[in-house]
Amino acid sequence: MTTTARDVVTSRNLLDSLKKTLPFTQGLVVTTVPRGDLQIAQPSNVSESLLKAYAEGFHTEDCLTWQSILQRKVLRPEDCFGAKDAFAESAYFRDLMQPAGLRYVAVAPLAAPVLPGYPGAVHVARTADQGDFTKAELDALKDFARKFDENLAASRPQPGTVTLGSPRRGAATGGACPKPINIERPPVHLTIINGDLKAQFPKENHEVWNDVDERLRNQMVEFSRRQRTHLNGDVSAADRLHLSDSHGDHWPFRLVTYKKYPALGEGPFTFICLQPDCCEWGVVKPADFQADPELARLIPALKFMQDQFRRGPTLVEISATVKLSPFHFHRRFTELLGMTPKQFMLACQIHEAKTELLAGQKELVDIAKNCGFAHQSHFTSRFKQATGLTPTRWRRMAQQREKAGNN
């Protein structure tokens, strides 16, 4: 697919393309994000009050988005709220539809409208004069969402294992988007554990959930249980930690537990978010978050860190790229992206180190220098902290897994 085609198949253009198929007054693209909630991504003219409502907890009431994602179905209000009176009294109708003069809405699930692995949904709404959506229109919406998912997936860079013993194209060139590495990365980016400590998403015993490494699954449940004991009087609690798979490799996750989450059901819920690697962040553009200029404003800082991580730019330099003070930049970056700038830059270093370890063309001391570490021992220490293994052991493990995968 050409660059032009990749630019066309984006969340930014989704609503414009859909309107050619289905008439509606207001559309929204909502996506899950790796901080354990929902984010309005499109369009650019969403009211500031609605964005603020989501940031302050409205996402916990957005039954239509969550149930559409969980059920993988096109839904209308009666599918979630039952009686029409219940919908008219809901926060969704009161805060989202009524102020805009809207009466009817339909929602279709999207596999990953912005970040790979993080699902979302497209909302289309009409006024009372336009009338409700017909079955044929709902079928058209379903078909559109399916085709959009397929085209977007095809347009994205596909993960591929770097061939052992051969140099990586573009290595050490400072390219904007690193080459993906696929060393049995956990197949699920977003996991939701319900009040019974069962996986609600992906569904317990579903083939997708069963594909997750058993050790990772057990740890997800155990850490969900532990975090709930620490809620006390808080509405929610968040933590970042590394969980290890059965091979000993570590993966960074963000855990967010809510005491209540009505959109999903009764009881507490824990969101376990696999942190996107720098390749996945590398395909995100400011235009993908048109609805939230503050979040879109931070995306260029990700690109800057991807390009410059080898020389270790300071927080002052990084924040200057988006014209924010270091304090404000660090606070908003952490809040909106679910990680600190330092954590992201280390992820870039580790990714490049893994790539060069797999290529097998350099000594550890040279890899350490090229990836921006002060010296080899510092590289080994930080690499082990991030992956659970020393660079040498990680490379051996990766070779064994690749060999097993080829047999």
C-alpha positions as a printed Julia matrix, in Angstrom:
407×3 Matrix{Float64}:
   0.0     0.0    0.0
   1.37    3.41  -0.88
   2.06    6.23   1.55
  -0.95    8.07   0.11
  -3.17    5.06   0.85
  -1.86    4.8    4.4
  -2.65    8.46   4.95
  -6.23    7.96   3.69
  -7.05    5.0    5.96
  -6.93    6.82   9.29
  -9.28    7.66  12.12
  -9.12   11.25  10.9
 -10.86   10.34   7.65
 -13.19    7.7    9.06
 -16.19    9.95   9.71
 -15.9    11.73   6.36
 -15.82    8.39   4.55
 -18.71    7.02   6.58
 -20.9    10.01   5.82
 -20.82    9.08   2.15
 -22.5     5.81   3.09
 -24.74    6.77   6.0
 -26.36   10.16   6.8
 -25.88   11.44  10.36
 -25.58   14.77  12.16
 -22.81   14.06  14.66
 -20.13   11.38  14.67
 -17.48   10.42  17.2
 -14.51    8.09  17.11
 -13.74    6.85  20.61
 -10.73    4.68  21.4
  -9.31    2.84  24.36
  -5.83    3.99  25.34
  -3.0     2.42  27.38
  -3.9     4.35  30.51
  -7.08    2.38  31.27
  -9.94    4.54  29.98
 -11.49    6.0   26.82
 -10.34    8.88  24.66
 -12.33   10.8   22.07
 -10.1    10.87  18.98
 -12.32   12.49  16.32
 -13.66   14.89  15.07
 -11.82   18.17  15.58
 -14.92   20.11  16.64
 -15.81   18.16  19.8
 -16.8    20.48  22.62
 -14.29   21.08  25.4
 -16.96   20.22  27.96
 -17.39   16.74  26.47
 -13.63   16.1   26.48
 -13.52   17.25  30.08
 -16.42   14.95  30.96
 -14.54   11.91  29.62
 -11.37   12.96  31.48
 -13.31   13.29  34.72
 -14.96    9.88  34.56
 -17.71    9.93  31.94
 -15.98    6.96  30.29
 -17.15    4.81  33.21
 -20.75    5.54  32.09
 -20.23    5.06  28.35
 -22.08    1.76  28.13
 -22.53    1.99  24.36
 -18.81    2.15  23.59
 -17.79   -0.57  26.02
 -20.59   -2.99  25.23
 -20.05   -2.57  21.51
 -16.36   -3.42  22.04
 -17.1    -6.36  24.34
 -19.89   -7.82  22.21
 -18.3    -6.92  18.85
 -21.72   -5.76  17.65
 -23.45   -2.66  16.34
 -25.63   -1.41  19.19
 -28.41    1.08  19.8
 -29.41    2.49  23.2
 -32.12   -0.12  23.8
 -29.44   -2.84  23.56
 -27.65   -1.38  26.59
 -30.16    0.61  28.57
 -33.35   -1.41  27.99
 -36.34    0.89  28.26
 -36.19    4.2   26.37
 -36.84    6.09  29.6
 -33.65    4.61  31.07
 -31.61    5.95  28.16
 -33.24    9.4   28.4
 -32.14    9.53  32.05
 -28.6     8.3   31.39
 -25.42   10.37  31.56
 -24.76    9.47  27.93
 -27.97   11.12  26.75
 -27.76   14.0   29.21
 -24.09   14.92  28.68
 -23.43   13.88  25.08
 -26.63   13.94  23.04
 -29.1    16.36  24.58
 -26.79   19.45  24.5
 -26.3    18.87  20.75
 -30.01   18.35  20.03
 -29.51   14.67  19.16
 -32.06   11.9   19.7
 -30.92    8.66  18.0
 -27.54    6.95  18.05
 -25.86    3.77  16.8
 -22.39    2.52  17.73
 -20.11    0.1   15.85
 -16.94   -1.52  17.25
 -13.53   -0.8   15.75
 -10.6    -3.17  16.19
  -7.88   -0.54  16.64
  -8.73    2.94  15.31
  -5.55    4.64  16.58
  -3.14    2.35  18.43
  -2.66   -1.29  17.38
  -4.27   -3.61  19.91
  -6.45   -0.94  21.49
 -10.09   -1.23  20.34
 -12.61    1.55  20.01
 -15.94    2.45  18.45
 -17.56    4.86  16.05
 -20.73    6.68  17.16
 -23.23    8.15  14.68
 -26.15   10.25  15.94
 -29.21   11.92  14.47
 -31.78   14.5   15.47
 -35.42   13.58  16.1
 -36.37   15.0   12.68
 -33.95   12.68  10.9
 -35.45    9.58  12.5
 -33.92    6.41  13.9
 -31.49    4.15  12.06
 -33.08    1.36  10.03
 -31.87   -2.22  10.03
 -30.4    -1.73   6.57
 -28.48    1.31   7.83
 -27.19   -0.62  10.84
 -26.01   -3.37   8.49
 -24.26   -0.74   6.36
 -22.57    0.66   9.47
 -21.4    -2.81  10.46
 -20.02   -3.47   6.98
 -18.26   -0.11   6.89
 -16.58   -0.68  10.26
 -15.42   -4.15   9.18
 -13.9    -2.86   5.95
 -12.26    0.05   7.75
 -10.65   -2.37  10.23
  -9.36   -4.54   7.39
  -7.95   -1.63   5.4
  -6.34    0.01   8.43
  -4.71   -3.26   9.52
  -3.35   -3.78   6.0
  -1.93   -0.24   5.91
   0.04   -0.56   9.12
   3.63   -1.82   9.3
   3.51   -5.53  10.01
   5.61   -6.91  12.88
   8.45   -9.07  11.64
  11.32  -10.83  13.33
  14.72   -9.46  12.41
  16.7   -12.26  10.76
  19.54  -13.43  12.99
  23.01  -12.79  11.65
  21.96  -10.11   9.15
  22.19   -6.36   9.61
  18.96   -4.44   9.99
  18.23   -2.0    7.2
  18.38    1.54   8.48
  20.15    0.6   11.71
  21.74    3.53  13.5
  20.39    5.99  10.97
  18.04    7.77  13.34
  14.96    6.83  11.29
  11.62    8.02  12.61
  10.04    4.59  12.97
  12.09    1.62  14.22
  11.57   -1.8   12.67
   9.1    -3.92  14.68
  10.42   -6.96  16.53
   8.08   -9.89  17.02
   9.44  -12.12  19.78
   6.14  -13.63  20.88
   4.92  -10.29  22.14
   1.79  -10.83  24.26
  -1.14  -11.12  21.81
  -3.51   -9.01  23.91
  -2.86   -5.34  24.59
  -5.94   -4.63  26.71
  -7.24   -7.02  29.35
 -10.17   -6.31  31.69
 -10.53   -8.38  34.87
 -14.0    -8.25  36.47
 -15.18   -8.45  40.06
 -14.96  -12.25  40.05
 -11.31  -12.02  38.97
 -12.21  -13.44  35.57
 -11.21  -12.02  32.2
 -14.16  -10.05  30.82
 -12.11   -8.85  27.84
 -10.95  -10.93  26.1
 -13.57  -13.33  27.39
 -12.48  -16.06  29.79
 -11.6   -19.26  27.9
 -11.85  -17.47  24.55
  -9.11  -18.55  22.13
  -7.54  -15.08  22.25
  -7.33  -15.2   26.05
  -6.01  -18.76  25.93
  -3.25  -17.62  23.57
  -1.86  -15.38  26.31
   1.07  -16.97  28.1
  -0.28  -18.86  31.14
   2.19  -17.26  33.51
   1.15  -13.8   32.32
  -2.54  -14.68  32.75
  -1.98  -15.83  36.31
  -0.01  -12.71  37.18
  -2.68  -10.45  35.7
  -5.31  -12.01  37.94
  -3.06  -11.98  41.01
  -2.02   -8.34  40.65
  -5.65   -7.38  40.04
  -6.55   -9.03  43.33
  -3.72   -7.3   45.18
  -4.48   -3.86  43.82
  -8.1    -4.07  44.91
  -7.06   -4.59  48.51
  -5.24   -1.24  48.35
  -8.15    0.81  47.03
  -9.42    1.69  50.5
 -11.59    4.78  50.01
 -10.17    5.71  46.61
 -12.3     5.56  43.48
  -9.41    4.13  41.45
  -5.76    3.11  41.73
  -3.04    2.87  39.08
   0.38    1.26  38.92
   3.05    0.42  36.34
   4.86   -2.88  36.57
   6.66   -5.54  34.57
   5.09   -8.97  34.25
   7.2   -11.91  33.11
   6.18  -14.65  30.71
   7.14  -18.33  30.92
  10.35  -17.6   28.99
  11.48  -15.08  31.6
  10.99  -12.07  29.34
   9.46   -8.99  31.02
   6.7    -6.84  29.52
   5.62   -3.38  30.78
   1.98   -3.05  31.82
  -0.16   -0.35  33.36
  -2.78   -1.57  35.85
  -5.76    0.62  36.68
  -8.44   -0.6   39.09
 -11.82    1.09  39.5
 -14.03    0.48  42.5
 -17.04    0.91  40.22
 -17.39    0.89  36.44
 -21.12    0.91  35.55
 -20.52    0.69  31.79
 -19.08   -2.81  32.29
 -21.29   -4.1   35.1
 -21.29   -4.5   38.87
 -18.27   -4.56  41.14
 -14.64   -3.5   40.67
 -12.78   -3.8   37.37
  -9.07   -3.82  36.61
  -7.67   -2.66  33.26
  -4.32   -4.21  32.34
  -2.69   -2.31  29.48
   0.35   -3.63  27.65
   2.4    -0.52  26.96
   2.79    0.07  23.2
   6.36   -0.21  21.96
   8.05    2.62  20.1
   7.08    1.1   16.73
   3.39    1.27  17.63
   3.7     4.85  18.88
   5.73    5.6   15.76
   2.7     5.34  13.44
   0.54    7.68  15.53
   0.12   11.22  14.18
  -1.23   14.39  15.81
  -4.17   14.19  13.37
  -5.18   10.85  14.93
  -6.24   12.8   18.04
  -7.89   15.79  16.41
 -10.56   15.92  19.09
  -7.99   16.6   21.82
  -5.44   19.24  20.81
  -3.55   18.84  24.09
  -2.88   15.15  23.49
  -2.17   15.71  19.78
   0.35   18.37  20.77
   2.45   15.79  22.61
   2.87   13.38  19.67
   5.79   15.3   18.06
   7.7    14.86  21.32
   7.45   11.08  20.83
   8.94   11.45  17.34
  11.73   13.65  18.69
  12.64   11.11  21.37
  12.6     8.28  18.82
  15.05   10.2   16.65
  17.31   11.5   19.42
  17.32    8.89  22.19
  20.91    7.85  21.41
  22.3    11.17  22.61
  19.99   11.39  25.66
  18.14   14.71  25.19
  17.16   16.5   28.39
  13.6    17.11  29.53
  14.14   20.8   28.75
  15.01   19.94  25.13
  12.13   17.52  24.73
   9.51   19.86  26.2
  10.78   22.7   24.01
   9.8    20.74  20.88
   6.14   21.15  21.86
   6.57   24.6   23.44
   5.72   23.59  27.01
   7.55   24.07  30.27
   9.38   20.93  31.49
   7.06   20.66  34.51
   3.82   20.99  32.55
   5.08   18.74  29.76
   6.11   15.95  32.16
   2.81   16.1   34.05
   0.55   16.07  30.97
   2.67   13.52  29.1
   2.4    11.13  32.05
  -1.33   11.72  32.53
  -2.31   11.45  28.87
   0.04    8.7   27.67
   0.25    6.56  30.81
   4.06    6.69  31.09
   6.81    9.2   31.78
   9.06   10.66  29.07
  12.0     8.86  30.68
  10.18    5.53  30.45
   9.44    6.09  26.77
  13.02    7.01  25.96
  14.29    3.9   27.76
  11.82    1.84  25.7
  13.41    3.28  22.55
  16.86    2.33  23.81
  15.8    -1.22  24.71
  14.06   -1.7   21.37
  17.17   -0.65  19.44
  19.35   -2.85  21.65
  17.12   -5.87  20.97
  17.29   -5.19  17.25
  21.09   -5.05  17.29
  21.34   -8.11  19.53
  19.27  -10.08  17.03
  21.27   -8.78  14.09
  24.4   -10.22  15.76
  26.8    -7.8   14.09
  28.11   -5.86  17.11
  29.79   -6.45  20.46
  27.89   -5.51  23.62
  30.12   -2.53  24.26
  29.3    -1.13  20.81
  25.57   -1.78  21.23
  25.64    0.01  24.57
  27.34    3.05  23.03
  25.08    3.14  19.97
  21.92    2.95  22.11
  22.95    5.86  24.32
  24.03    4.05  27.49
  26.96    5.46  29.45
  28.87    2.17  29.39
  28.35   -1.57  29.01
  27.59   -2.28  32.66
  24.94    0.46  32.66
  23.45   -1.05  29.52
  23.38   -4.55  31.05
  21.78   -3.25  34.24
  19.03   -1.29  32.5
  18.4    -4.03  29.94
  17.94   -6.63  32.67
  15.68   -4.29  34.61
  13.49   -3.86  31.52
  13.47   -7.42  30.19
  14.31   -9.62  33.17
  17.35  -11.01  31.37
  20.88   -9.88  30.6
  21.5    -8.94  26.94
  23.38  -12.2   26.33
  20.68  -14.36  27.92
  17.92  -12.44  26.14
  19.57  -13.01  22.77
  19.97  -16.71  23.51
  16.32  -16.92  24.57
  15.23  -15.08  21.4
  17.27  -17.44  19.21
  15.73  -20.48  20.88
  12.21  -19.12  20.47
  12.81  -18.27  16.84
  14.25  -21.72  16.19
  11.27  -23.36  17.91
   8.89  -21.22  15.86
  10.52  -22.31  12.61
  10.31  -26.03  13.45
